[in-house]
Amino acid sequence: MMKKNRILAALLTAALVLSLAACGSASAPAAAPAPAPATAEAPAEQALSLHVAYQYGLAYAPLILCQENGLIEKAYREATGKEVEVFWDQMGSGADINVGIASGNLDAGFLGIAPAITGISKKVGYKIFTNLSRQEHGLMTNDPELQSLGDLVGSDKQIALVNLGSIQHIILGLTLQANGYDAHALDANIVGMKHPDGKTALESGSIPCHLTSNPYIYKERDNETLHELSEVKACWPADNSFIVGVASEALVSEHPELYGALCQAITEAIDSINADFEATAKITCEYDGNSVEDELFYLQAGSYSAETKGILDLARFMYENEFVEEAFESYQDLVFDNVKGN
């Protein structure tokens, strides 16, 4: 969490120690006070810290550039002449990030738009401060008996996705509704798994279906033992918002310069990717274990932008289908004032 000045606490502690020392025997002579130093140097101001969380996949590529190039630290230094220490935490789900921000252990996080909407509706204490990426999704299976989404409805066949309430869960609900089923018809079939774990489980045959995104969906499509149930890909436009950034209201109100540096760094990283995908691939492939050629394909298959798209429509769908309890009347209910989009 952002470091607070502890000088007052230290002075109070010192005062308490002195007062306790003064409470000895009434007949004991008072100790002579220690001579005061000729000069006293004020302790150096402690640097702020910023804790940021994100998840797995190429949708988070701008954050790798932020880490590699110290973009948040650079932007804050240029704005204030001061230092900030940034800590990056990789988490398994948007739900984990919501817990982190609600508990005060995180200042900002990057997660799917659905858990972000859920967090805002539950008054976690944040809003969206930027879009990050838009990515294609797909539902893959290793089961030859499954040829359409309808084959899953009413069955006990499991679907791996990040967790209930994730953007993949809501995309599944949207797809079900678009094909004439209840949006919750497959809730009982869902097994929560991180994207890489879901891919491993699908390819090993331990689970029959996996709903995922870049780069895992492309890797699974290349596996000849798997095939795709096409309804998800057809229902969810690849240019809709997928990953967004959320910032705590405390960060925005108490440290506006640090919030501004965070926004500036994300925009700079997005612009850098769009200006040179190949240079980005050479950096991010080291994190993902892909070849530069594969990484370049995965990066170009996605879209990176700070502008949101479709989030208010998604929030209204979630309310109408009881994924959240709060109705959102306007775009401004979801985002801070600097955010552009719909």
Secondary structure, DSSP 8 states (H G I E B T S, - for coil): ------HHHHHHHHHHHHHHHTTS-TTS---------S---------EEEEEEE-SSGGGHHHHHHHHHTHHHHHHHHHHS--EEEEEEE-S-HHHHHHHHHTTS-SEEEEEHHHHHHHHHTT-SEEEEEEEEE--EEEEES-TT--SGGGTTTS---EEES-TTSHHHHHHHHHHHHTTS-TTTTGGGEEE--HHHHHHHHHHTSSSEEEEETTHHHHHHT-TT-EEETHHHHHS-TTS--EEEEEEHHHHHH-HHHHHHHHHHHHHHHHHHHH-HHHHHHHHHHHHT--HHHHHHHHHHSEE-SSB-SHHHHHHHHHHTTS-S----SGGGTB-TT--B-
